[in-house]
Amino acid sequence: MKISGQIALITGASSGIGAALVEDLRRLGARLVLTGRSTQRLAAIAQPDDFVMPGDLCDAGFRENLIRRALGHFGRIDILINNAGYGLYAPPTRSPLDDVRNMFELNLFAPLHLIQLTAPLMKERGSGIIVNISSVAGRLTLPWLSMYSASKFALCALSEGLRSELAPAGVQVTLVCPGYVRTNFPENVRGEAMPATLSNPTRFAIAAPECARAIVRGIEKGARTVVTPGSARLLLLAARLFPWQTERFLARFHRQLEQQA
C-alpha cells in the first residue's frame, strides 16, 4: 500500500511504538487519527491536521465515539493500528483476576471492537489494512508474563482468523510480533514487583523507531506477519525446532525470577 494520503488510526499513540509510528506515517504523507490516555503527550506530538481524541480504550462507549468522530472528520479509515496495551507481572496462580480481565479488555477486546466498527466499511470499499501489534510473547509463553502472553496469543489467533475472513474482500491484516523494545512498557505493567532480570533491557532490545520502521515496511509490502528484530525471529525458530529444550530453559528462568521476587 502507498501510505501517502491514507487515513491511519493509531491507538496508544502518545508514547513508545505508537509515537514512533506517528512520526513515520506522517513523514510518508498519512493523515492521522491519534488516541491515547495522556492528553499532554498527545498534544506534544500532534499536528494541526491530525484528529486527536484522548480517552480510555477500555470504555466501549469511548471506542464507538472515537470511530464515529474520526469518520465524521475524515470520512474513512484506511489503516487501523491496534497498538495500545499493557502487561501484567505475576505467575498465573497469583495473577489477580480483575487485573487479568482489565488487561484482556485493552489487549484483546478493544482491538476486536475497533475492528468490528471499521472492517465492514473497509470491506465495502474493497481496501484497507488492519495492523494488530502483538508480541513475541504472543508466540512463546514467557515466565512471569504468562497472562500477558495469553492476551497476545489471543490477538494472534484473532489476526489469523480475520485474515481468512477479510482477504477475499481486499482487506489486509498484518500481525506484528516485536521482541524487547525500549519503551515505557515496564512503567505501565500491573501486578507484582518486577524481578530485576525483567526490569533491565537486554542487549537484544531495539528502540521504538526501529520497530516502527519495520511495521511501516510491513504495511507498504502487504506483509502477513512482521517479527522484529532478527533475534526475536531466531528465538521463535529455536522454540519451534527445540520445544522441550525451550520449555526446560523457561522453567529454569521462572525459578530464577521466583528467587528474585
C-alpha positions as CSV (number, residue, x, y, z in Angstrom):
1,M,0.0,0.0,0.0
2,K,1.1,3.5,-0.8
3,I,0.8,5.3,2.6
4,S,0.6,8.9,1.3
5,G,-3.0,10.2,1.6
6,Q,-4.2,7.3,3.7
7,I,-6.2,7.8,6.9
8,A,-4.4,6.0,9.7
9,L,-5.8,5.5,13.2
10,I,-3.2,4.7,15.9
11,T,-4.1,3.6,19.4
12,G,-1.6,4.1,22.1
13,A,-0.2,6.9,20.0
14,S,1.1,9.0,22.9
15,S,4.4,7.2,23.6
16,G,6.6,4.2,22.6
17,I,5.9,2.4,19.4
18,G,2.8,4.4,18.8
19,A,4.5,7.7,18.9
20,A,7.3,6.4,16.6
21,L,4.6,5.3,14.2
22,V,3.1,8.7,14.2
23,E,6.4,10.2,13.0
24,D,7.0,7.7,10.3
25,L,3.4,7.7,8.9
26,R,3.3,11.5,8.9
27,R,6.6,11.7,7.1
28,L,5.2,9.4,4.4
29,G,2.1,11.6,4.0
30,A,-0.6,9.8,6.0
31,R,-3.4,11.7,7.7
32,L,-3.7,10.7,11.3
33,V,-6.2,9.8,13.9
34,L,-4.5,9.7,17.3
35,T,-5.7,8.3,20.6
36,G,-4.1,7.5,23.9
37,R,-4.6,8.1,27.6
38,S,-2.3,11.1,28.0
39,T,-3.8,14.4,26.8
40,Q,-0.5,16.1,27.3
41,R,1.6,13.6,25.4
42,L,-0.8,13.5,22.5
43,A,-0.8,17.3,22.4
44,A,3.0,17.3,22.3
45,I,3.2,15.0,19.2
46,A,0.0,16.2,17.3
47,Q,0.0,18.4,14.3
48,P,-2.9,20.8,13.3
49,D,-4.1,18.4,10.6
50,D,-4.4,15.4,13.0
51,F,-7.6,14.3,14.6
52,V,-6.8,13.8,18.2
53,M,-9.1,12.2,20.8
54,P,-7.6,11.2,24.2
55,G,-9.5,8.7,26.3
56,D,-9.8,5.2,27.8
57,L,-9.9,2.4,25.2
58,C,-11.3,0.1,27.9
59,D,-14.6,2.0,27.7
60,A,-16.7,0.6,24.9
61,G,-18.6,3.9,24.6
62,F,-15.4,5.8,24.0
63,R,-14.4,3.4,21.3
64,E,-17.7,3.9,19.5
65,N,-17.4,7.7,19.8
66,L,-13.8,7.6,18.6
67,I,-14.7,5.8,15.4
68,R,-17.8,7.9,14.8
69,R,-16.0,11.2,15.2
70,A,-13.0,10.0,13.2
71,L,-15.3,9.1,10.3
72,G,-17.1,12.4,10.7
73,H,-13.8,14.2,10.4
74,F,-12.0,12.3,7.6
75,G,-14.8,10.3,6.1
76,R,-13.0,6.9,6.2
77,I,-10.3,4.9,8.0
78,D,-7.8,3.2,5.7
79,I,-5.3,1.8,8.3
80,L,-6.3,0.7,11.8
81,I,-3.3,0.1,14.0
82,N,-4.2,-1.6,17.3
83,N,-1.1,-0.7,19.3
84,A,-2.3,0.1,22.8
85,G,-1.7,-2.5,25.5
86,Y,-0.1,-3.2,28.8
87,G,1.4,-6.2,30.7
88,L,0.9,-8.0,34.0
89,Y,3.8,-9.4,36.0
90,A,2.8,-12.4,38.1
91,P,2.7,-16.2,37.7
92,P,-0.8,-17.5,36.6
93,T,-1.6,-18.9,40.0
94,R,-1.1,-15.5,41.6
95,S,-2.5,-13.2,38.9
96,P,-5.4,-11.2,40.3
97,L,-8.5,-12.0,38.1
98,D,-9.6,-8.4,38.0
99,D,-6.2,-7.3,36.7
100,V,-6.3,-10.1,34.1
101,R,-9.8,-9.1,32.9
102,N,-8.7,-5.4,32.6
103,M,-5.6,-6.4,30.6
104,F,-7.7,-8.6,28.2
105,E,-10.1,-5.7,27.8
106,L,-7.3,-3.4,26.4
107,N,-5.1,-6.1,24.7
108,L,-7.9,-8.1,23.0
109,F,-11.4,-6.8,23.3
110,A,-10.6,-3.2,22.5
111,P,-8.9,-4.2,19.2
112,L,-11.7,-6.6,18.4
113,H,-14.3,-3.9,19.0
114,L,-12.4,-1.3,16.8
115,I,-12.1,-3.9,14.1
116,Q,-15.8,-4.7,14.2
117,L,-16.5,-0.9,13.9
118,T,-14.1,-0.3,11.0
119,A,-13.8,-3.6,9.0
120,P,-17.3,-3.5,7.5
121,L,-16.5,-0.1,5.9
122,M,-13.2,-1.4,4.6
123,K,-15.0,-4.4,3.1
124,E,-17.5,-2.1,1.3
125,R,-14.6,-0.1,-0.2
126,G,-12.6,-3.3,-1.0
127,S,-9.5,-2.0,0.6
128,G,-7.9,-1.3,4.0
129,I,-5.3,-2.5,6.4
130,I,-5.7,-3.8,10.0
131,V,-2.4,-3.9,11.9
132,N,-2.5,-5.8,15.2
133,I,0.6,-5.3,17.4
134,S,1.0,-8.5,19.4
135,S,4.4,-9.6,20.7
136,V,7.0,-12.4,20.6
137,A,5.2,-13.3,23.9
138,G,2.2,-14.0,21.7
139,R,4.1,-16.9,20.1
140,L,6.1,-18.0,23.1
141,T,4.7,-18.0,26.6
142,L,7.1,-16.1,28.9
143,P,7.6,-16.8,32.6
144,W,6.1,-14.2,34.9
145,L,4.3,-12.7,31.9
146,S,2.1,-15.7,31.2
147,M,-1.2,-13.9,31.3
148,Y,0.2,-11.1,29.1
149,S,1.3,-13.9,26.7
150,A,-2.2,-15.3,26.8
151,S,-3.7,-12.0,25.8
152,K,-1.2,-11.6,22.9
153,F,-1.7,-15.3,21.8
154,A,-5.4,-14.4,21.5
155,L,-4.6,-11.4,19.4
156,C,-2.5,-13.6,17.1
157,A,-5.4,-16.0,16.7
158,L,-7.8,-13.1,16.1
159,S,-5.5,-11.8,13.4
160,E,-5.2,-15.1,11.6
161,G,-9.0,-15.6,11.7
162,L,-9.5,-12.1,10.4
163,R,-7.1,-12.7,7.5
164,S,-9.2,-15.7,6.4
165,E,-12.4,-13.6,6.6
166,L,-11.3,-10.3,5.1
167,A,-8.7,-11.3,2.4
168,P,-11.4,-12.1,-0.2
169,A,-12.7,-8.5,0.3
170,G,-9.3,-7.0,-0.3
171,V,-8.6,-6.1,3.3
172,Q,-5.1,-6.8,4.5
173,V,-4.3,-8.0,8.1
174,T,-0.8,-7.6,9.3
175,L,0.3,-9.2,12.6
176,V,3.3,-7.6,14.4
177,C,5.3,-9.6,16.9
178,P,8.1,-7.4,18.3
179,G,10.7,-8.7,20.7
180,Y,12.0,-6.5,23.5
181,V,11.5,-2.8,22.6
182,R,12.9,0.0,24.7
183,T,9.7,1.9,25.7
184,N,7.9,2.8,29.0
185,F,6.2,-0.6,28.9
186,P,7.7,-1.6,32.3
187,E,6.3,1.6,33.9
188,N,2.7,0.6,33.0
189,V,2.9,-3.1,34.0
190,R,0.4,-4.2,36.6
191,G,0.8,-6.9,39.2
192,E,3.7,-7.9,41.4
193,A,7.0,-6.1,41.8
194,M,9.1,-6.7,38.7
195,P,12.1,-9.1,39.1
196,A,15.4,-7.4,38.3
197,T,16.0,-9.7,35.4
198,L,12.9,-8.4,33.6
199,S,13.4,-4.7,34.5
200,N,16.8,-4.4,32.7
201,P,16.8,-4.1,28.9
202,T,18.6,-6.9,27.2
203,R,21.4,-6.5,24.7
204,F,18.9,-7.7,22.1
205,A,16.5,-4.8,22.7
206,I,15.7,-2.3,19.9
207,A,14.5,1.3,20.0
208,A,10.8,2.2,19.2
209,P,11.7,4.0,16.0
210,E,13.4,0.8,14.7
211,C,10.3,-1.2,15.5
212,A,8.1,1.4,13.9
213,R,10.1,1.3,10.6
214,A,9.7,-2.5,10.4
215,I,6.0,-2.1,10.9
216,V,5.7,0.6,8.2
217,R,7.7,-1.5,5.8
218,G,5.3,-4.4,6.5
219,I,2.3,-2.1,5.8
220,E,3.8,-1.0,2.5
221,K,4.7,-4.5,1.4
222,G,1.4,-6.1,2.5
223,A,3.2,-8.4,4.9
224,R,1.2,-11.0,6.7
225,T,3.5,-11.0,9.8
226,V,6.3,-8.7,11.0
227,V,8.7,-10.1,13.6
228,T,11.5,-7.7,14.7
229,P,14.4,-7.7,15.5
230,G,16.2,-10.6,14.0
231,S,17.0,-12.0,17.4
232,A,13.2,-12.4,18.0
233,R,12.9,-14.5,14.8
234,L,15.7,-16.7,15.9
235,L,14.1,-17.2,19.4
236,L,10.8,-18.3,17.8
237,L,12.6,-20.6,15.4
238,A,14.5,-22.2,18.2
239,A,11.3,-22.7,20.2
240,R,9.7,-24.4,17.2
241,L,12.6,-26.6,16.5
242,F,13.5,-27.5,20.1
243,P,10.3,-27.3,22.1
244,W,11.4,-29.5,25.0
245,Q,14.7,-27.7,25.5
246,T,12.9,-24.4,25.3
247,E,10.4,-25.4,27.9
248,R,13.2,-26.6,30.3
249,F,15.1,-23.3,29.8
250,L,12.0,-21.2,30.5
251,A,11.3,-23.3,33.6
252,R,14.7,-22.6,34.9
253,F,14.2,-18.9,34.1
254,H,11.0,-18.9,36.1
255,R,12.7,-20.4,39.1
256,Q,15.3,-17.6,38.9
257,L,12.6,-15.0,38.8
258,E,10.9,-16.5,41.8
259,Q,14.1,-16.2,43.7
260,Q,14.4,-12.5,42.8
261,A,10.8,-11.7,43.7
